[in-house]
Amino acid sequence: MPDRVPPLGRLGFGGANLGNLFTAMSDEQAHGVLEAAWECGIRYFDTAPHYGLGLSERRLGAFLATKPRDEFVISTKVGRRLEPSPETSDGLDEEGGFVVPADPRRVWDPSPGGVRRSLDESLERLGLDHVDVLFLHDPDEYPDMEASVASAVPALVALREEGLVRAVGIGSKSVPAHLAGVRTGDLDLLMVAGRYTLLEQPAAPELIPECRERGIGIVVAGAFNSGLLATSTPGPGARYEYGDAPAEVVEKAQRLAMVCGKHGVELPAAALQFPLREPVVRSVVLGATEPEHVRQNVQRVAEELPDRLWEELAEEGFLS
């Protein structure tokens, strides 16, 4: 299979926070975070219509309009189209957890026409004539996951063949959904959310080997497991899977932090560098709400960590 995936860089920028995920930010704050990412050398940016009901795409597009098109890589997603919804415009987006007015609504649509229409609308919001990577977003959330993959993947391939995108794939937190996509034989890249992290690696037994064999790259999202691994002192009240972390999961994170501490390593640095040790992982994407968070994570990815750390983590049964 030819490698159609452009160079992404070890760290990419995830655009969910640009859509006011859980907390609102101003356009000026969003621009400041993106400018920090650019100044730190990040050139891969990911977004989706789902993120803030189009707000993330609009903010990212406005920022990237100030940058040379040949200097950045951008991915967005299809599967959730946006349609006007005046009957819900007085409320906020409770369905998605984004602090934005719910004046459009999401329509699940993996059909060829829906995929093409979704991309056209994303390009308009982004102010671009093409994107580099297009993912089918969360096919596992459809009533029939296999059918959604079977419908959408040929449509993604058609867009790739037309030159509207360079590479296509699936973005999901579901290993079965990724496996279904990989086994079509047509994908270039996966965005694996929360399933290949220092905390847990359900992608390791089947998905990683299949990607190696087929030459499919992986972008890891959710490397901090929704924030649980973002601090060296995880404790009660930490988030996991977009909700409160169960006690046993917090306890596991605390044990990971203890092993890291023995080697003078902060847990977040190990969490970011762990997936990058796997050759099929092309990048780790992270969101941010403050410029300093971006700069801190760039430093963490650049730190040199001792080999003995990984050996001990494996000995303790933390790594698959």
VMD Tcl script that draws the C-alpha trace (Angstrom):
set ca {
  {0.00 0.00 0.00}
  {1.42 3.44 -0.91}
  {2.01 5.75 2.04}
  {-0.39 8.63 1.41}
  {-0.15 10.06 4.91}
  {1.76 13.35 5.04}
  {4.32 13.89 7.82}
  {2.44 14.75 11.00}
  {5.10 15.38 13.61}
  {5.32 13.65 16.98}
  {2.79 16.02 18.55}
  {-0.36 17.34 16.91}
  {-3.08 19.72 18.07}
  {-6.53 18.30 18.85}
  {-9.35 20.76 18.27}
  {-12.10 19.64 20.68}
  {-11.35 22.44 23.16}
  {-11.64 24.96 20.33}
  {-15.31 23.97 20.26}
  {-15.76 24.91 23.94}
  {-15.64 21.36 25.28}
  {-16.97 21.58 28.88}
  {-15.63 25.14 29.20}
  {-16.09 28.20 26.99}
  {-13.14 30.11 25.61}
  {-13.14 33.32 23.60}
  {-12.00 33.59 19.99}
  {-8.96 35.48 21.28}
  {-8.08 32.69 23.73}
  {-8.48 30.08 21.00}
  {-6.18 32.06 18.71}
  {-3.59 32.36 21.48}
  {-3.53 28.61 22.07}
  {-3.18 27.92 18.34}
  {-0.44 30.51 17.99}
  {1.48 28.83 20.83}
  {1.17 25.50 19.04}
  {2.48 27.02 15.82}
  {5.37 28.75 17.60}
  {6.29 25.40 19.19}
  {6.56 23.78 15.76}
  {3.26 21.90 15.71}
  {1.99 21.64 12.15}
  {-0.72 18.97 12.40}
  {-4.19 20.13 13.44}
  {-7.26 17.92 13.92}
  {-10.88 19.00 14.16}
  {-14.44 17.81 13.46}
  {-17.95 19.19 12.87}
  {-18.93 17.52 16.15}
  {-16.59 19.80 18.12}
  {-18.73 22.72 19.16}
  {-21.23 22.18 16.34}
  {-18.80 23.64 13.82}
  {-17.14 26.20 16.10}
  {-13.83 24.32 16.23}
  {-13.60 24.18 12.43}
  {-14.40 27.89 12.09}
  {-11.83 28.93 14.69}
  {-9.17 26.67 13.26}
  {-9.89 27.84 9.73}
  {-9.62 31.49 10.77}
  {-6.24 30.83 12.35}
  {-4.82 28.76 9.50}
  {-5.89 31.40 6.99}
  {-2.91 33.38 8.30}
  {-0.47 30.53 7.55}
  {0.95 29.13 4.29}
  {-1.21 26.18 3.16}
  {1.79 24.01 2.32}
  {3.17 24.32 5.86}
  {0.40 22.54 7.80}
  {-1.54 19.29 7.79}
  {-5.21 19.24 8.74}
  {-7.69 16.47 9.40}
  {-11.41 16.62 9.96}
  {-14.20 14.07 10.17}
  {-17.46 12.94 8.62}
  {-20.37 10.92 9.94}
  {-22.15 13.67 11.86}
  {-23.65 16.28 9.56}
  {-24.92 19.57 10.96}
  {-28.41 20.81 10.13}
  {-30.30 23.93 11.31}
  {-32.33 23.34 14.46}
  {-34.23 26.51 15.40}
  {-36.33 24.59 17.92}
  {-33.25 23.98 20.12}
  {-31.45 27.29 19.52}
  {-32.35 28.68 22.95}
  {-30.39 25.95 24.75}
  {-26.81 24.73 24.91}
  {-25.33 21.62 23.35}
  {-26.06 19.20 26.18}
  {-25.75 16.20 23.84}
  {-22.11 16.83 23.04}
  {-20.96 18.63 26.18}
  {-19.88 21.73 24.27}
  {-20.69 25.16 25.68}
  {-22.27 26.46 22.46}
  {-25.83 27.26 21.38}
  {-27.60 24.21 19.99}
  {-28.89 26.02 16.91}
  {-27.60 23.31 14.57}
  {-28.13 19.66 15.37}
  {-26.11 16.57 14.55}
  {-27.46 14.12 11.98}
  {-25.78 10.72 11.84}
  {-25.16 10.01 8.16}
  {-22.53 7.56 6.83}
  {-24.09 7.44 3.35}
  {-21.95 8.41 0.34}
  {-24.02 11.55 -0.14}
  {-23.80 12.40 3.54}
  {-20.03 11.92 3.61}
  {-19.54 14.20 0.59}
  {-21.93 16.84 1.91}
  {-20.26 16.81 5.32}
  {-16.85 17.37 3.77}
  {-18.14 20.20 1.58}
  {-19.60 21.95 4.63}
  {-16.39 21.42 6.62}
  {-14.33 22.92 3.81}
  {-16.59 25.97 3.84}
  {-16.20 26.41 7.60}
  {-12.44 25.89 7.36}
  {-12.04 28.15 4.33}
  {-10.04 25.48 2.49}
  {-10.35 23.66 -0.83}
  {-9.12 20.34 0.56}
  {-8.08 18.63 3.78}
  {-5.16 16.26 4.14}
  {-6.86 13.52 6.17}
  {-10.55 12.63 6.48}
  {-11.78 10.30 9.23}
  {-15.12 8.56 9.68}
  {-16.06 9.71 13.17}
  {-17.27 7.19 15.77}
  {-18.91 4.53 13.59}
  {-19.28 2.47 16.77}
  {-22.03 4.85 17.90}
  {-24.28 3.90 14.99}
  {-26.94 1.23 15.55}
  {-25.10 -0.94 13.01}
  {-21.37 -0.31 13.17}
  {-20.44 -2.75 10.39}
  {-23.00 -1.22 8.03}
  {-21.79 2.31 8.73}
  {-18.20 1.33 7.92}
  {-19.29 -0.54 4.78}
  {-21.20 2.53 3.58}
  {-18.74 5.27 4.47}
  {-15.35 3.77 3.60}
  {-15.98 3.54 -0.16}
  {-17.19 7.14 -0.07}
  {-14.00 8.20 1.71}
  {-11.92 6.35 -0.88}
  {-13.80 8.08 -3.70}
  {-12.98 11.48 -2.20}
  {-9.34 10.45 -1.91}
  {-9.28 9.37 -5.55}
  {-10.74 12.74 -6.57}
  {-7.93 14.52 -4.74}
  {-10.19 16.24 -2.19}
  {-8.28 14.45 0.58}
  {-4.87 12.80 0.68}
  {-5.54 10.04 3.20}
  {-8.61 8.46 4.81}
  {-9.35 6.52 7.95}
  {-11.50 6.06 11.04}
  {-11.45 8.04 14.27}
  {-12.93 6.18 17.23}
  {-12.48 4.91 20.76}
  {-13.68 1.45 19.63}
  {-11.13 -1.20 18.71}
  {-13.79 -3.31 16.88}
  {-14.69 -0.28 14.75}
  {-11.04 0.22 13.83}
  {-10.60 -3.45 13.01}
  {-13.67 -3.36 10.76}
  {-12.18 -0.40 8.91}
  {-8.69 -1.88 8.66}
  {-10.06 -5.09 7.19}
  {-11.65 -3.23 4.28}
  {-8.10 -2.89 2.99}
  {-8.64 0.74 1.92}
  {-7.57 2.89 4.88}
  {-4.40 4.89 5.40}
  {-4.61 6.12 8.99}
  {-6.54 5.57 12.21}
  {-7.19 7.98 15.05}
  {-7.26 5.72 18.12}
  {-8.79 7.55 21.07}
  {-7.91 6.31 24.56}
  {-7.18 2.75 23.50}
  {-3.39 2.81 23.31}
  {-2.24 4.69 26.38}
  {0.07 4.15 29.30}
  {-3.01 3.33 31.40}
  {-4.50 0.72 29.07}
  {-3.71 -0.82 25.70}
  {-6.71 -2.72 24.30}
  {-5.43 -1.88 20.81}
  {-2.25 -3.89 21.39}
  {-3.36 -7.53 20.88}
  {-4.98 -7.27 17.42}
  {-5.12 -3.75 16.06}
  {-1.46 -2.77 16.33}
  {-0.24 -5.99 14.62}
  {-2.79 -5.58 11.80}
  {-1.68 -2.00 11.23}
  {1.95 -3.09 11.10}
  {1.12 -5.79 8.57}
  {-1.00 -3.53 6.36}
  {1.14 -0.39 6.59}
  {-1.59 1.66 8.25}
  {-0.52 4.49 10.52}
  {-2.06 5.45 13.85}
  {-2.66 8.81 15.47}
  {-3.18 8.45 19.21}
  {-5.76 10.71 20.82}
  {-6.68 10.76 24.49}
  {-3.15 9.93 25.67}
  {-4.03 11.39 29.07}
  {-7.26 9.34 29.28}
  {-9.45 12.46 29.54}
  {-7.04 14.08 32.01}
  {-6.35 11.27 34.47}
  {-2.69 11.05 33.39}
  {-2.23 14.79 32.92}
  {-0.85 15.23 36.44}
  {1.79 13.37 38.40}
  {-0.57 13.22 41.38}
  {-3.83 11.68 40.09}
  {-6.49 11.57 42.77}
  {-10.22 11.70 43.47}
  {-12.14 13.95 41.11}
  {-9.95 13.08 38.13}
  {-11.68 12.62 34.78}
  {-11.67 9.39 32.77}
  {-13.69 8.63 29.64}
  {-15.21 12.13 29.88}
  {-16.61 11.45 33.37}
  {-15.47 10.90 36.94}
  {-12.74 8.29 37.19}
  {-13.67 5.11 39.13}
  {-11.62 4.49 42.28}
  {-9.86 1.44 40.85}
  {-8.78 3.39 37.76}
  {-7.43 6.23 39.90}
  {-5.54 3.69 41.99}
  {-3.93 2.23 38.87}
  {-2.90 5.71 37.71}
  {-1.38 6.36 41.13}
  {0.68 3.17 40.87}
  {1.88 4.27 37.43}
  {2.88 7.64 38.91}
  {4.86 5.89 41.66}
  {6.88 3.86 39.15}
  {7.54 6.97 37.09}
  {8.57 8.89 40.19}
  {11.18 6.25 41.08}
  {12.91 7.14 37.82}
  {12.57 10.90 38.21}
  {9.91 11.06 35.49}
  {6.61 12.91 35.58}
  {3.60 10.75 34.75}
  {2.39 13.07 31.93}
  {5.76 12.83 30.16}
  {5.65 9.04 30.24}
  {2.02 9.10 29.09}
  {2.90 11.19 26.04}
  {6.00 9.26 25.10}
  {4.65 5.74 25.59}
  {2.56 5.52 22.39}
  {5.34 7.09 20.32}
  {7.53 4.09 21.10}
  {5.35 2.04 18.72}
  {6.55 2.52 15.10}
  {3.06 2.60 13.54}
  {2.10 5.56 15.75}
  {2.69 8.66 13.62}
  {1.58 11.31 16.11}
  {-0.10 12.02 19.43}
  {-2.76 14.75 19.31}
  {-3.52 16.84 22.37}
  {-5.95 19.62 23.04}
  {-5.27 22.64 25.24}
  {-7.07 25.58 26.80}
  {-3.98 27.62 27.67}
  {-0.82 28.44 25.65}
  {1.34 27.25 28.55}
  {-0.25 23.78 28.36}
  {0.93 23.49 24.76}
  {4.48 24.57 25.59}
  {4.63 22.22 28.58}
  {3.55 19.20 26.54}
  {6.03 19.97 23.76}
  {8.77 19.94 26.42}
  {7.47 16.65 27.82}
  {7.63 14.95 24.43}
  {11.22 16.15 24.00}
  {12.47 14.86 27.37}
  {14.85 11.92 27.39}
  {13.38 9.17 29.56}
  {15.41 6.24 30.92}
  {15.03 2.82 29.29}
  {14.76 1.29 32.74}
  {11.42 3.07 33.24}
  {9.82 1.16 30.37}
  {11.41 -2.09 31.52}
  {9.97 -1.72 35.01}
  {6.54 -0.72 33.72}
  {6.53 -3.89 31.64}
  {7.72 -6.00 34.57}
  {4.91 -4.59 36.72}
  {2.35 -5.62 34.09}
  {1.36 -2.14 32.96}
  {2.37 -2.63 29.32}
  {0.89 -5.17 26.91}
}
mol new
graphics top color blue
foreach p $ca { graphics top sphere $p radius 0.5 }
foreach p [lrange $ca 0 end-1] q [lrange $ca 1 end] { graphics top cylinder $p $q radius 0.2 }
display resetview
